[in-house]
Amino acid sequence: MTSTIGDTVTATAEVTALDPGKRIVTLQTDCVNQDGAVVVQGEARVLLDPLAP
């Protein structure tokens, strides 16, 4: 499914793994359009800021 101009796309992310020692969070990411059709899905690995509380 592709997205077109004028579509409303909603992105969500769910934490699926956490490595506190390495400050890495793994997220499952999903984007759907206004009809609920999946536009894109993926996984993201994020390095946390060492200065964040």
Beta strands, then each sheet from edge to edge (+ up, - down):
strand 1: 10-19
strand 2: 24-32
strand 3: 38-47
sheet 1: 1+ 2- 3+
end
